[in-house]
């Protein structure tokens, strides 16, 4: 049993103000494998004091100093990649191959993307070519509270911590208490990167206690949160009294439009595999597959076959299989929504309730596909956050766009077509922050975020830096130089 009961505050590992321990459960066997501490408002206060003190000097550090720190961080992170993969696999159930090649690797990808962004970012510039007497300066917003989820831990930790520090801010990180071990390891990595004390701080805890205390704290200038829309609303309300900036990356129910002029078999296989990746626990998963009616029957056959061929297995093993869901709570939620889909009359063509054959413990679920779904069903409206696909037929391009946009979310959308003009036309009509065409990947430098209840702000690349910067206009700049 690992014991990681201290918090990282002001460059040191220190005990919590009040001892309160929590066991971390391995979702593969439902057994505790580590113990952490749950913090309190008093621990947040300590972290804020350290962060505010450090902000005085770090906010005026040079670009060169920050780039040098990021170079060191990348080197240390790379040396701990395999350790990071093991931590992620144990805490949230990602199979080892995925934990290394996707989960831990996503952190490295964003580190390098921010390295490029920081080197090229214009922190000061003239207003425009015609008015050089006005100087535009981008300055660090201050102390930032960062709350990260359990589903892609290093992807989200790096997307928040690194641009905030690169922008000149100081930070307090609260990772998910369900999957905190990767963030504890990240704190060790930061500690080894020779970052000045107080610039990075970590306090473990739950949302109602530590998350609430951070959101309300007058000494925190900005909150950046990734998680459910419900929790994002709570952060926003708690932050309102101190009028702090709030950046949110929330849920999704992303449409995947498959037109008859696409390579239907390849598009459907790709879409199903994407939904099942990370056991369906991705906010941008294409969980609504909208299929043109003329190829709908073929698409359902391919989807069912792909689901039935998807292997489920022990996350401690290498391979391309699917691991368990993260927790008992998540397992019960997904089971309930699968039952709901059956009750609503959707046609179950793969999977269903219960564990896969051969499993009697662990939070394993069956890769599930529903056909003949309509967009008013609960399984088409709610973010299930499990390996469950809803297939919906459509007749016209206009109907496809209407169904795709008929959701409270707007994180991502996907278009599969062989018609270039249609692709461009449909992509521009989709109310989503990201559109991916015919299996294209999302670059680490590209902005990540959504419309509507999928959030506020963008992460990644120079957009990630801008999220943590204030904009100052200085008039009379050239006159003063004269």
Rosetta blueprint (number, residue, H / E / L):
1 X L
2 X E
3 X E
4 X E
5 X L
6 X E
7 X E
8 X E
9 X E
10 X L
11 X L
12 X E
13 X E
14 X E
15 X E
16 X L
17 X L
18 X L
19 X L
20 X L
21 X E
22 X E
23 X E
24 X E
25 X E
26 X E
27 X L
28 X L
29 X L
30 X L
31 X E
32 X E
33 X E
34 X E
35 X E
36 X E
37 X E
38 X L
39 X L
40 X L
41 X H
42 X H
43 X H
44 X H
45 X H
46 X H
47 X H
48 X H
49 X H
50 X H
51 X H
52 X H
53 X H
54 X H
55 X H
56 X H
57 X H
58 X H
59 X L
60 X L
61 X L
62 X L
63 X H
64 X H
65 X H
66 X H
67 X H
68 X H
69 X H
70 X H
71 X H
72 X H
73 X H
74 X H
75 X H
76 X H
77 X H
78 X H
79 X H
80 X L
81 X H
82 X H
83 X H
84 X H
85 X H
86 X H
87 X H
88 X H
89 X H
90 X H
91 X H
92 X H
93 X L
94 X L
95 X L
96 X H
97 X H
98 X H
99 X H
100 X H
101 X H
102 X H
103 X H
104 X H
105 X H
106 X H
107 X H
108 X H
109 X H
110 X H
111 X H
112 X H
113 X H
114 X H
115 X H
116 X H
117 X H
118 X H
119 X H
120 X H
121 X L
122 X L
123 X L
124 X E
125 X E
126 X E
127 X E
128 X E
129 X L
130 X L
131 X E
132 X E
133 X E
134 X E
135 X E
136 X E
137 X E
138 X E
139 X E
140 X E
141 X L
142 X L
143 X E
144 X E
145 X E
146 X E
147 X E
148 X L
149 X L
150 X L
151 X L
152 X L
153 X H
154 X H
155 X H
156 X H
157 X H
158 X H
159 X H
160 X H
161 X H
162 X H
163 X H
164 X H
165 X H
166 X H
167 X L
168 X L
169 X L
170 X E
171 X E
172 X E
173 X E
174 X E
175 X L
176 X L
177 X L
178 X L
179 X L
180 X L
181 X H
182 X H
183 X H
184 X H
185 X H
186 X H
187 X H
188 X H
189 X H
190 X H
191 X H
192 X L
193 X L
194 X L
195 X L
196 X L
197 X L
198 X L
199 X L
200 X E
201 X E
202 X E
203 X L
204 X L
205 X L
206 X L
207 X H
208 X H
209 X H
210 X H
211 X H
212 X H
213 X H
214 X H
215 X H
216 X H
217 X L
218 X L
219 X L
220 X L
221 X L
222 X E
223 X E
224 X E
225 X E
226 X E
227 X L
228 X L
229 X H
230 X H
231 X H
232 X H
233 X H
234 X H
235 X H
236 X H
237 X H
238 X H
239 X H
240 X H
241 X L
242 X L
243 X L
244 X L
245 X E
246 X E
247 X E
248 X E
249 X E
250 X L
251 X L
252 X L
253 X L
254 X L
255 X E
256 X E
257 X E
258 X E
259 X L
260 X L
261 X L
262 X L
263 X L
264 X H
265 X H
266 X H
267 X H
268 X H
269 X H
270 X H
271 X H
272 X H
273 X H
274 X H
275 X H
276 X H
277 X H
278 X H
279 X H
280 X H
281 X L
282 X L
283 X L
284 X L
285 X L
286 X L
287 X L
288 X E
289 X E
290 X E
291 X E
292 X E
293 X H
294 X H
295 X H
296 X H
297 X H
298 X H
299 X H
300 X H
301 X H
302 X H
303 X H
304 X H
305 X H
306 X H
307 X H
308 X H
309 X H
310 X L
311 X L
312 X E
313 X L
314 X L
315 X L
316 X L
317 X L
318 X L
319 X L
320 X L
321 X L
322 X E
323 X L
324 X L
325 X L
326 X L
327 X L
328 X H
329 X H
330 X H
331 X H
332 X H
333 X H
334 X H
335 X H
336 X H
337 X H
338 X H
339 X H
340 X H
341 X H
342 X H
343 X H
344 X H
345 X L
346 X L
347 X E
348 X E
349 X E
350 X E
351 X L
352 X L
353 X L
354 X L
355 X L
356 X L
357 X L
358 X L
359 X L
360 X L
361 X L
362 X L
363 X L
364 X L
365 X L
366 X L
367 X L
368 X E
369 X E
370 X E
371 X E
372 X L
373 X L
374 X L
375 X L
376 X L
377 X L
378 X H
379 X H
380 X H
381 X H
382 X L
383 X L
384 X L
385 X L
386 X L
387 X L
388 X E
389 X E
390 X E
391 X E
392 X E
393 X E
394 X E
395 X L
396 X L
397 X H
398 X H
399 X H
400 X H
401 X H
402 X H
403 X H
404 X H
405 X H
406 X L
407 X L
408 X L
409 X E
410 X E
411 X L
412 X E
413 X E
414 X E
415 X E
416 X E
417 X L
418 X L
419 X L
420 X H
421 X H
422 X H
423 X H
424 X H
425 X H
426 X H
427 X H
428 X H
429 X H
430 X L
431 X L
432 X L
433 X L
434 X E
435 X E
436 X E
437 X E
438 X L
439 X L
440 X L
441 X L
442 X L
443 X L
444 X L
445 X L
446 X L
447 X L
448 X E
449 X L
450 X L
451 X E
452 X E
453 X L
454 X L
455 X E
456 X E
457 X L
458 X L
459 X E
460 X L
461 X H
462 X H
463 X H
464 X H
465 X H
466 X H
467 X H
468 X L
469 X E
470 X E
471 X E
472 X E
473 X E
474 X E
475 X E
476 X L
477 X H
478 X H
479 X H
480 X H
481 X H
482 X L
